[in-house]
Amino acid sequence: MAASPVDGESVNRRRAALAILPFLLLGLADVVLLLEWGLDPLWGFVILPPILFISVIGWIAFKTGFVNGPD
């Protein structure tokens, strides 16, 4: 029995999340570290959007198969 497209899509989402999660956690840890050092909280909000943006772009790339190249 062939897998339905929904099953393949959920596998790709999971694979994308597992690939991006370490980088997202590293970026969030960087924000926490900056705040723990006593820097102005504004700096945490300044670097958070690029971290989230790159994580979302990476997730989309893994989810759609762009990372694997053409079939």
N, C-alpha and C positions, 0 to 999 in steps of 0.2 A: 504494500500500500504506500503510495507516495505521500510525502508530508505536505500538508496544506500550506499555502503562502503565509498564513497567519503564524504557523509554527516557526517557519524560517525567519519571519520578521521579529518574533520575540527572541529567537536565538541571537540575531544580529544586534538587537537592543541590549541584551545581556552581555554579549561580547564587547560591545562598545562601552558599556558602563564599566566593565571590569578593566578595560584598557585605559580608560580615562581617570578612573577613581584615584590611583596613586598620585597623579599629577594635580588633581583637584585638592586632595588632602595635603599635599606638599605646599600648594599655594595658600590654602587656608591656615596651615601651620605657620607660614611666613607672616601672615596678617596678625595672628595671635602673638607671635614672637615680637613683632614690631610694637604691638600694644603693650606687651609685658615689659619691654625696654623703657617704657615711659614716654614714647613719642606721642605727639598730638594725635588723637583718634581720627582726625581728618585724613592722615596718611593711610590709615587702614582702609578708609572708604575710597581713597584715590587709587590704590592698587587692586582693590577687590574687583571692580568691573573688568579690567583686562584679564584677570585670572579666570573669571566666569566666562567671558567671551571666548577665550582660547579653548577652554574646556568644552563649551558647547560646539564650537567649530570642529574640534577633534572628535566629539561624540557623533556628530553628523557624518563626518568622514568615515568613521569606522562602521556606523550603522548602515550607510548606503553602499559600502563596499568600495568607496573611492580609494582607500588605502591599498587594496589588493590589486588595483589596476584593471584594465579591460580583460574580459574573459577570453 
